[in-house]
């Protein structure tokens, strides 16, 4: 899943981005409200975490604008302000959750998971397709008694394909959603990870296949399905 994190403190940005990435999320980081609004308007995110006090535009301004545009993406607000009136203002503006600073990393991750559970984009702890299961808690891809542990990006790739079985997904779409706008990686990283996932599926004896659709992209199919 892909998150946008908007915060002007570079130390908090580094810590939170690392924490969320280790928890299996793809994270784009911006440092002001103008960039946050631009990314949300033009990107494809499952949730956003916005600091209220940012340069350019405040987190509340960004939240109000995306709600005005009809965007229903779940949003968590972060702020050093913890008074009741501030929380009420945030919720009245369309926030889904509110976390005052300082906060514990484990609580932030727990709240992000809860936020995603309340949306259609929520992914259960174990995804299933055909004869394979993907466990988001252990990153294990299993078929019967056989299993293999995936790396972070390989896990996200397989998770995205399993969320959209039999749907063609282009390399650009996979690249943008998993590696993000600011990634230094090039498109070849998609091809490399697709090849790796095919080997992993064969290794555990699965009949699930990642098929290539010429000039279109990839899709996940089971057995002889096309």
BAVEX-184644 format. One line per 2 residues: number of its first residue (from 1); for each residue x, y negated, z of C-alpha. Coordinates in Angstrom, 3 decimals. Layout:
N
NUM> X,Y,Z; ... .
This chain:
226
1> 0.000,0.000,0.000; 1.141,-3.516,-0.781 .
3> 1.133,-6.405,1.695; 1.890,-10.102,1.468 .
5> 3.670,-11.564,4.499; 3.814,-15.373,4.730 .
7> 6.001,-16.853,7.488; 8.485,-19.738,7.509 .
9> 10.804,-18.314,10.188; 13.512,-16.288,8.344 .
11> 14.336,-14.129,11.385; 10.706,-13.097,11.858 .
13> 10.437,-12.473,8.102; 13.385,-10.094,8.065 .
15> 12.254,-8.191,11.147; 8.603,-7.816,10.166 .
17> 9.371,-6.950,6.526; 11.803,-4.222,7.610 .
19> 9.300,-2.852,10.133; 6.470,-2.713,7.618 .
21> 8.662,-1.157,4.920; 9.761,1.552,7.343 .
23> 6.089,2.183,8.042; 5.514,2.960,4.357 .
25> 4.282,-0.376,3.012; 5.535,-2.459,0.110 .
27> 5.979,-6.066,1.274; 6.324,-9.329,-0.624 .
29> 7.599,-12.164,1.602; 6.997,-15.889,1.085 .
31> 7.943,-18.825,3.309; 5.293,-21.466,2.654 .
33> 1.592,-21.808,2.037; 1.857,-22.842,-1.606 .
35> 3.720,-19.660,-2.527; 1.345,-17.575,-0.423 .
37> -1.650,-18.887,-2.339; 0.107,-18.371,-5.679 .
39> 1.027,-14.775,-4.866; -2.447,-13.929,-3.577 .
41> -4.136,-15.527,-6.576; -1.956,-13.759,-9.138 .
43> -0.976,-10.547,-7.348; -2.610,-7.306,-6.306 .
45> -2.448,-6.872,-2.523; -4.197,-4.577,-0.067 .
47> -3.872,-7.058,2.819; -2.166,-10.327,3.799 .
49> -0.497,-11.519,7.002; -0.400,-15.315,7.180 .
51> 1.299,-17.537,9.715; -0.947,-20.502,10.488 .
53> 1.819,-23.097,10.858; 3.589,-23.113,7.481 .
55> 4.975,-25.925,5.298; 3.175,-26.865,2.112 .
57> -0.199,-25.475,3.112; -1.198,-23.934,6.408 .
59> -2.278,-20.331,6.704; -5.804,-21.568,7.424 .
61> -5.810,-23.621,4.208; -4.666,-20.590,2.227 .
63> -7.298,-18.406,3.862; -10.100,-20.882,3.181 .
65> -9.036,-21.224,-0.463; -8.932,-17.489,-1.229 .
67> -12.307,-17.050,0.453; -13.638,-19.936,-1.648 .
69> -12.389,-18.066,-4.716; -14.327,-14.995,-3.589 .
71> -11.307,-12.881,-2.643; -12.238,-10.286,-0.023 .
73> -8.683,-9.131,0.774; -8.300,-8.474,4.533 .
75> -6.253,-11.178,6.250; -4.471,-11.259,9.601 .
77> -3.431,-14.624,11.025; -0.267,-15.125,13.085 .
79> 0.316,-18.170,15.224; 2.040,-19.445,18.326 .
81> -1.275,-20.974,19.296; -3.331,-18.686,21.495 .
83> -6.276,-20.729,22.679; -9.853,-19.569,22.154 .
85> -10.728,-22.482,19.851; -7.846,-21.584,17.522 .
87> -9.009,-17.991,17.256; -12.582,-19.083,16.600 .
89> -11.401,-21.441,13.832; -9.475,-18.583,12.226 .
91> -12.387,-16.171,12.297; -14.818,-18.835,11.086 .
93> -12.491,-19.433,8.128; -12.702,-15.771,7.107 .
95> -9.880,-14.060,9.012; -10.249,-10.359,9.774 .
97> -7.784,-10.300,12.676; -5.689,-12.676,14.758 .
99> -2.376,-11.952,16.486; -0.669,-14.599,18.658 .
101> 3.122,-14.861,18.896; 5.221,-13.388,20.332 .
103> 3.961,-9.925,19.404; 5.270,-6.384,19.636 .
105> 6.206,-4.707,16.363; 4.207,-1.584,17.190 .
107> 1.093,-3.668,17.798; 1.475,-5.450,14.468 .
109> 1.769,-2.152,12.565; -1.177,-0.692,14.494 .
111> -3.321,-3.707,13.661; -2.362,-3.560,9.986 .
113> -3.463,0.071,9.882; -6.735,-0.821,11.597 .
115> -7.223,-3.688,9.149; -6.847,-1.355,6.186 .
117> -9.191,1.217,7.712; -12.000,-1.309,7.575 .
119> -11.619,-1.760,3.821; -12.296,0.379,0.788 .
121> -8.565,0.539,0.185; -7.977,2.576,3.352 .
123> -6.007,5.752,2.735; -6.515,8.660,5.190 .
125> -3.556,10.125,7.059; -3.548,13.128,4.704 .
127> -4.376,12.721,1.010; -5.287,15.770,-1.033 .
129> -5.404,16.483,-4.756; -5.466,19.871,-6.443 .
131> -3.262,22.151,-4.366; -1.127,19.448,-2.721 .
133> -1.420,17.368,0.439; 0.481,14.174,1.246 .
135> 0.902,13.290,4.929; 1.409,9.555,5.519 .
137> 2.677,10.203,9.044; 5.539,12.513,8.076 .
139> 5.964,11.700,4.346; 5.628,15.443,3.704 .
141> 4.297,16.637,0.344; 2.955,20.168,0.791 .
143> 1.576,23.024,-1.275; 0.604,26.029,0.799 .
145> 3.531,26.939,3.043; 6.052,24.929,1.049 .
147> 6.779,21.258,1.644; 9.306,18.532,0.869 .
149> 9.905,15.256,2.659; 9.782,12.211,0.385 .
151> 11.689,8.963,0.616; 9.794,5.708,1.101 .
153> 9.400,4.699,-2.564; 8.781,8.261,-3.765 .
155> 6.080,8.553,-1.095; 4.424,5.323,-2.224 .
157> 4.558,6.448,-5.850; 2.913,9.783,-5.088 .
159> 0.386,8.121,-2.805; -0.633,5.691,-5.538 .
161> -1.008,8.458,-8.115; -3.045,10.568,-5.684 .
163> -5.317,7.623,-4.951; -6.097,7.384,-8.691 .
165> -6.075,10.973,-10.035; -6.720,11.403,-13.751 .
167> -6.318,7.628,-14.223; -3.558,6.339,-16.501 .
169> -1.180,3.992,-14.682; 1.443,2.072,-16.620 .
171> 5.097,1.856,-15.587; 4.680,-1.903,-15.141 .
173> 1.705,-1.378,-12.832; 3.631,1.125,-10.712 .
175> 6.662,-1.156,-10.655; 4.699,-4.229,-9.566 .
177> 2.661,-2.459,-6.884; 5.459,-0.387,-5.324 .
179> 8.654,-2.393,-5.818; 7.027,-5.830,-5.866 .
181> 7.720,-9.140,-7.552; 10.931,-9.870,-5.691 .
183> 12.520,-6.458,-6.148; 15.997,-6.409,-7.663 .
185> 15.268,-2.976,-9.137; 14.653,-2.629,-12.866 .
187> 11.907,-0.646,-14.615; 14.184,2.397,-14.906 .
189> 13.585,3.018,-11.205; 10.027,4.078,-12.100 .
191> 11.258,6.639,-14.636; 13.794,7.988,-12.136 .
193> 11.196,8.428,-9.412; 8.692,10.034,-11.793 .
195> 11.363,12.584,-12.728; 12.118,13.174,-9.046 .
197> 8.437,13.721,-8.222; 8.072,16.237,-11.052 .
199> 10.993,18.202,-9.605; 9.483,18.027,-6.117 .
201> 6.117,19.311,-7.348; 7.850,22.210,-9.112 .
203> 9.963,22.889,-6.008; 6.903,23.439,-3.805 .
205> 5.162,25.526,-6.480; 2.301,23.131,-7.193 .
207> 0.096,23.204,-10.286; -0.267,19.425,-10.049 .
209> 1.465,17.681,-12.944; 2.482,14.099,-13.674 .
211> 1.621,13.766,-17.331; 2.981,11.185,-19.771 .
213> 0.433,9.406,-21.965; 2.317,8.046,-24.951 .
215> 2.548,4.241,-25.016; 0.245,4.029,-21.993 .
217> 1.739,5.414,-18.787; 1.316,8.306,-16.377 .
219> -1.516,10.207,-14.776; -1.824,12.910,-12.149 .
221> -3.582,16.062,-13.338; -4.182,19.530,-11.930 .
223> -3.418,22.712,-13.814; -4.508,22.512,-17.430 .
225> -6.545,19.301,-16.928; -5.723,16.526,-19.426 .
